[in-house]
Amino acid sequence: MIDLSVSVIISTYNHPKWLEKVLIGLSYQTVNSFEVVIADDGSGPETKAIIDKCKSNLKLNIKHVWHEDDGFRKTKILNEALKASTGEYIVFTDGDCVPRKDFIETHLRYAEEGYYLSGGAFRLPLSVSKLINSEDIQKGRAFNISWLRRAGVPATFKLSKLAKGKWFTHLMNTITPANATWNGGNASTYRKYFFELNGFNEDMRYGSEDREFGSRLDNLGLKSKQIRYSAICMHLDHGRSYKNKEHLKMNKAIWNKTIKNKITATKNGINKL
């Protein structure tokens, strides 16, 4: 495992109860020398109250980066969070993804110059998302196949993602048909690459904004590593009222342009070029 200073950037918007569970998960990591930067896309006072509570009750170094709610502006607040971060290595996740205790350790174990890491998430039904509590996270029950089955998670092949064992996880990371792409809920790379790309494209709204960033990493010459069976987080269910067909169409056009023209640095990012 590489010895690096680490920043964990968490994107969130008005899901304070879910965010608290994510922060609880981070507080029980096997690696504890990291900072947490919360990229808050305009959440209300309930989220700030939860963050203040976690600052007091959890052994985490938390920075809260916030801007006013003006529609879906995740890319902008992520850039602000990048500027506020200090780690040599940056792990990205979302405020609805509860990490298993070895989440950060796994990212550091696979970290390598010239690569970015691509993880996934195990999606939970709403009933189980609500059921999971602090002790379930601390004791590891929330990541245990038998416990999840008893809680109501359907018995499907997807549960194999939670199986432990170095041989099995290596095999599954190798043979999974899922492409190793940049997924904002579970991905990481070195800090320097974010700034070479000028961060995230602030022209983009909801839909493909993470994938567009990943394509620019590809254009920069980075390779990807698949760790979806190794770096485990549980995705808590919720609605997405911010979906917009026009924005999806616009984002797809921007992403296609990035691929076609092999764009690396975005003009509307951390700096305005």
N, C-alpha and C positions, 0 to 999 in steps of 0.2 A: 504493500500500500504506500502510495507516494505521500510524503509529508508536505502538505501545502496549506496555506491559509484559505479558508473556505467561506463563501457567502452563499446563503440559501435565499433565493428570491421567490416570494410567494405572491401570486396575483390574487386579488379578492374583490368582490363587489356584493355588499349587502347579504352575506351569509355568515353572520357572526357565530352562530352555534357550530357551524361546520368548521369555520376558521379555528375556533377554540380546540376542536378535536385534532386538527392538523398540528397546532402548536404543542399540544400535549404529546403527540407522536414524536415531534422533534425533541422534546425535552427528555425522552428516554432513549436517545440514540447511543450506540456503542462508541461513537466518536462524539466528543462534546466540545471541541474547540472550533466553533464556527459562529458566525453572526447570522441573524435572520433579518432580512429586509422585506417588509410587507409593502407591496405595490398596490395601493388602494385606489381603485378607479371611481372614487366619489361616494363611498359608503356613508351611511348616516351615523348618528351618535352611538347606536347600539354596538357597532363594530369597534369604535374607539374605546368604549367601555370594556369590551372583551379584551382588547389589546392591553389596556392599562391593567386589567386584572391579571393577565398572563405575565406581564412585566413584573408584577409583585409576587406572584405565586410560583412561577416556573423559573428554573435556572437557565434562562435564555438571554442572550444579548439581542434585543429586538429594536429595530428602527422602523418607524411607521412613516411611509412616504405617501402623501395624499394629495389629490387635487379635487376641485369641485366637480360634481356630477354634470356632465354635458354630453350625455350619450356614451356609447361604447368607445372609450379611448384607451384601451388596454396597452396598445403599443407605446403611447406617449408616457404613461405612468411606468411602464417597464423601463423605458429609457431613463426616467428620473431615478428609478431604483438602482439601475446600473451605475449612475453617477454617484449615488449615495453609498454604494457598496465598496468594500476594501479588499476582498479576497482575491488571491491569485487564481483561484478556481471557483467557478460559479455553477451552482446547481439550481435549476428552475423547477418549481412545482406550482400547484394551484391551491387555493384556499378550500378546496373540496376533496383533496387527496391526502389521506392519512398515511404517513410513512411507517413501514415496519422498522424495528429498532436498528437494523443493519443497512438502512437505506443510504445514508451518507457514506458509510464505510464501503459499501459496494461501489458507489460512484468513484470514490478515491482509488479503490483497488483496480478498476478498469481504466482510470484516467491515463491518457498518453498524448504527448505532443503530436499535433497533426490530425487528431481525431475529435469527434464529438460523440457522446453517448446517447443512445435512444432507448428509453424505457417506455413502459405502458402503465396501465392501471386496471385493477380488477373492479368492475362496476357492480355496485350493490343496489338492490331494490330500496325504495324509500323506507319501507318498514324497518329494514335492518340498519339503514343509515341512521335512523332515529334511535334505534335500540342501543347502539354501541356507546359505551360510556368510558370514563377515564380509566377505570380499573381494567376494562376489557382491552384497552390499548396498552396499558402498562404491562399487564400479564401476558399479552400476546394472543389472547383469545380471539380478538378481532381479525386475526390472520390465520386462524386455525380452521382447517377444512371441516372437521367434525363439528366444531362449535357453530360455524356458519351454516352448516346443513341443518342443525337443530334450530337455528334462528330463523330458517325459512329460505335460505339461498338454494335455488334449484340445483340438482345434481347434473352438471354438464361437464364437458371436457375442459371448459375454461377454468374449472377448479384446479386443474393440474398446474396452473401458473403458480399456485401457492405451495406446491410440494417442494420440500427441501432436499438437498443432496447435490454436491458439486457436479457429479457425473450427469445427473438428470438435467440440471439447469443448463449446463454447457451444451448438452445435446439439443435441448429444446430451443435455446438461443440460436443454434446453428441451423436447425431444420424448419423453424417457423416460417410460414409464407409471408408474414408481415414484414414490410420493408423497414429498414432502420432509418427513420426520418426524425427530424427535430419535432418533438412533441412537448409543448409547453408545460404539461403536467408532470413530466418526468424526463429531464434531459440535462446535459451538462457539458461544459468545455472550459477551456482556459479563458481568463478574463481578456487577454490581449486580442482574441479573435472578435469579441463583441465590438471592440473599439475600432478594429480594422474595418469592420463592416458598417461602422457608424450606427450600430444598434438596430432597433426595429423600425420598420417603415411606418411613419405616423400618418401616411395617406390611407392606411388600411384600417377598416373597421372589423366586425366579427366575421370570421370565416377565412381560413387558409393563411392567416397572418403568421402563424408559427411555421407552416410549411414553406412559405416564401422566404423566411429567414434561413431555414435549413437549406434551401436551394442556393442561397448566397454563400453559405458555408461550403457547399459543394463546389461552387464556382471559384471560391478562394483556394481550393485544392485539398480541403479536409476530407478525410474518410470517416465513415460512421461505424460504430460498434453496436450490436444488438444486445441489450441487457434486460429485455422485458420479462424474462423469467428469473432474473437475479435481483433487480432493484424493485422491490414490491411496495406499492401503495394502493390503498382502497379508495375507490372513487365513490363519494357520497352523492346520492341522487338529488336532483333539483331541476326546476324548469329553466328555460332560456328565453325570456321575453324579449331579449335584445336581438334575436335573429331578424334579418332584413334581406329580402330577395335582391334588392338593388345593390346593397353592399356586398352580398355574396358574388354577384356578377362582376362588380367593379374589382373586388379583390382577386378574383380568378384572372381577370385581364392583366392586373399588375403582376401577379405570379407568373403568368405565361410570358410576359415581357422580360421578367428577370431571368427565366430559363433561356429564352431565345437569344437575348443579348448578353448573356453570361455576366450579369451585373453582380458586383460584389458590394460596394458601399452604396447605401441608399442616400439620396439627396436630402430627404426629410426625416432625419434621425436624431441622434444625440446632438449633433451639430447640424446647422442648416447650410448645406453646400450650394 
